[in-house]
Amino acid sequence: MKILALAATGVAAAALALTPGTAAADELPTFDFTGCPAPPPAADPGTWRCEAFVSQGKLTIDGHEIPLGEMRLTFSEGKVDGQYAQVFGSLRHAPVRVPGLAGTTLQLRYGGHSDFQSNDERRGELDVYAVLRHPLLRGDCRIGVLHTVVHDDPAIPPTVLSKNPTTVHFGVVDPDLAVPATTGCGPLGKLVDRKLGLPSPSGENTFHQETYVQYKPL
């Protein structure tokens, strides 16, 4: 799904131009930098930082809304030989229940591609796939790979909550997500597809994400 929310450099640049917002310490999530990847050997000194994201999201497939709960993501960015570079770290997402499919859970996992350098056309992009679990589904049951491309959500504009350490709050939305049919689910795969309305073409699905991100120099 064109998912995940990755503001990255563009969000930072846009957000830091704003007047800092206010947020009590107990209102912010706890940021975890243990999944931060180290800069590559040829990295330009002093240019690298890690970004830790904590998000709450929801995925709507053909009118079927799935609350995704909390997602955590890390990646590092900086320069190599004066050019922008990035290294993916980790995506962590606990299984969530799928409404309308009793006893079924969905868990997002990294799909092997990411680009968090924003531009005029999008905030960032990430490939994920969704693992489906149920006692009657085969072990390799999944939806994916889902290519997620996200844009700013006007309802949650970027706001700087702190400058030391830099902490930003923002929202993103992907209104163009295409969701393929399931694979590897066994005989009940057709039932799952029918219940979720899969495959579902672009224009029939949306992904919303509200995100907090904090930056740490490397």
N, C-alpha and C positions, 0 to 999 in steps of 0.2 A: 504494500500500500504505500502510496506516496506519503510517507510518514515521517515521522519524526521530525522534527522540529529544529532544525539546526541553524540557529542564527549565526553563530560563529563570528568571523571578523566583521561582517556587515552589521550585525546587531550591535556589536560592541561599539562600532564607530557611530552608528546612528543614535544609540542609547546614550552614549557618553556626552553627546551634545545637548542632552536634555537636563532640566533641573532635577537634581536627585530627589527621589521620593523618600518616604519615611516608612519604615517597617521595624517593629520591635523584634528583638533577637528571637523571642519565642514564636514568632510568626513565620520565620524562615525555616526551610528544611535543613537537615544536617547534610553537608556536602562531603562526599567520599572521594578522595583523590588516589586511592590505592590502585585503581585501574588505569592510571595515566601511563601511556607509553613513553619511553625515553626518546629524546631527539635522535635523529640519525647521526652517524659518525661525522658526516660532512656539514652538520648544522652550523649556521653562523652564530657565534657566541652572543648571549644576551638577547636573542630575538625570540626564544621559544617560551611557550606557556602551555599549561594544561587547562582545559575547560571541562568542568563537571556540571552536568545537567540533571535536574530532578523535575520530572514532568508528570502531569495528570492528563490523560487523554481519553477520547472516545472515538470509536470507529462506527460509522453508519453504512451498512451494506444494503442497498435496495430498500431503504426504510427500516431496516432491522438494526437497532442501536446496541452496540456492545461497549459497556464501560470498561476501559483498559486498566484503570487504577494507576499505580505508580510505575514509571519507567525511569531508569538511570542510565546515563551515557557519558562516556569520557572520550576525549581525543586531544591530541597535542598539535600545535601549529606554530610555525615560525618561518624562517628563511634558510635556504640552502643556496650558496653562491649568489645571494641577493634576490633569489626568487622565492615566492610563497610556496610553502610545502606543508603537508599535514600527515599525521599518522593516526589511524583509528586505534582506540583503546578497547572499550568494552560496551556492550549493551546488556543491561540486566532488567528482566521483567518477570515477575512472579505470575504463575498461571491464574487466570480469572475465569469465572463461570460465564458460559455462553447462554444468554436468555433464549428460551424456546427450545433448547437442547438439554434436557434434564441430565445431570451428571457429567456434562461435557465441559472441559476447560480449554482455554486458548492461551498460548504463551508465544510472545514475539521473540525472535532470535535474529542475529545479524546475518544478512544475506550476501556479504562479500564485497559490497561497493558503497562508498560514501564520498561526498564532496560537500564540505561545510563552508566553502568560500562563497559568500553570497554575491549576487549581482542584481541588475535591474529587473531580471525576469523571475528570480526565485530567491528564497532565503537559504535554502540548502536542500540536499537530497540524500537519501539513504535507502539501500535495499534491505528488506527484511523478509522473513517468512514466518508463518504462524503455525505452531505445532498444536494439533488437536488431540486431546486425550479423553478416552472413555473406555471402560472395560470391554466393550464390544467392538471397538475400533482397532485396527492394526497399529503396530508400534510406530510406523513411519507415516502416519496420517498427518497431512499438512496442507496449508494454503500458501502458495508462493512459487517463485520469489515475487514479492510485491515491491515495485519501484515507487518510492515515495518522494515527491517534490512538494515542498511546503512554501507558503507565502505568508506575509504578515497578516494577522487577524486584526482588523480595525477595532474590534471590541476590546482588545487587550494590547494597547500600544507599548513599545519598549519603554521601560522606566528604570533608571538607576536607583537602586535601593541603598547601595553603599559604594564608596570609592576606596575603602581600605578594610578588607579586600574588595575588589570590584565585584559587585553582585547586581545582576540585572533580572528583571521580570518582564515577560512578554508572552504573546500568544501567536500561534501559527495555525494555518488551515490549508488543507489540500482538497479542493473541490473537484479534482480531475482524476481521482484514483480509479484504476481499473483493478478488479479483483478476480483472479482466475478460479476455476473449479478446483476441488480438492484432488490430491493424489495420494496413493499409498494407504487408503483408508479401509480397503477391503469391500465386502458386499454391501456394507451400510453407507458407503461413500455417496451413492446417489441420493439417499435420504438426507444426508447432511447438506449436500448441494441444494436440494429442493427447499429445505428448511431455511437456509441462509440466502437463497436467491442467487446461487453461483452457477456459472460465471456471471459477473456483473460488470457491464462496460463502464468506461469513463463517462462521467456525468450523472451516474446513478448513485454515487457513493461520496462520502466526505470523511475527512479525518481532522479532528480538532485537537489541539494540544496547548495547555497552559504550562509554561516552563519558567523555572528559576535556574540561572547559571552563575557560577562563580569561577574566577580566574586565579591561577596560581603560577607564578614564574618558575621556569625550569632551569 
